[in-house]
């Protein structure tokens, strides 16, 4: 017929249905960042070896050092034999979820208690003469959301050992060759990597 028709500015019934049934795009959460808003402190309250496990009893105190509310805090932890590779690797790759805290206000502090178990067959002790020595490295990691819904991560590591009396800068390792035992007094030192 010689006329060119255009549908610019018009929507067909099919395109109307397609746009109406599409769900809204999901809200994207910004990528996680490494921060120091949350201070992680550890007090080793006990340590023992059983027939199956090495056990660390702990109290972890979380302090919000920022000026904002932190939400959805997940605290994970792991224990391993301290060595140079584990000391350098500051990531919490395979920690067990230990505690969940809904929120922590600016300047707020909360303490949580629990224990971490490590199977004895997973420990490669340091052998000196007939002694099997275990130097635990406890690593705690937190993941939380800041006020802008940015996921933040933090990790803190501690060397655990038997305290000397009087206290010295270094601690004694735990002896695993003596069978099941409660180690006293127990202490901790932050590991600065």
C-alpha positions, 0 to 999 in steps of 0.5 A: 500500500506504499505506507511504512508503519512504525510501532515506536511509542506503542507496546504490544500486548505481549511486551506489556505482559513480559514487562509486568511479570518480570520481578524487580532486580534483586538488591545487590549487596556490596562486596565484603571488605576487611575492616577493624570495626569489631575487636575480637578478644579471647580468654582461654578458660580451659584446655584438655585432651581426651581420648579423641579430641583436644578441647579449648574452652573460651570466652570471646568478647566482641567490642564494636569500635565503630560509631555505627550499629553492626548487624548479623554478626556470625562468629566462626572459629577453628583450632589447629597446630601452630606452625609458620604456614598457619600463622601466616594464613590469616584467613578463616577458610574452614571455621565452624560457626560458633555464635550468631549475634543479631546486633551490636550497637556502637561502643557495645560489648558482648561476651560469648562462651563455648569450646572448640574441639580438634580431633587428636588424629588431625594434630601433627604434634612436634616430637622432641625425644619421647614428647608429643607437643601440641601448640594450639592456634585458635583463629576466630573470624567474624562476618557482619553487616555495617549500616550501609549493608556492606559485608565486613570480615575480621579475623583474630588469631591466638596462640594457646599454651600452659602458663608458667608461674610466675607468668612469662612472655612465652607459654609451655606447649601441651603434652599429648603423650601423657594421655587424657589430661586437663592443662592448667593454668592455660593462657593465650597470646594474640598472634600479630601477623 
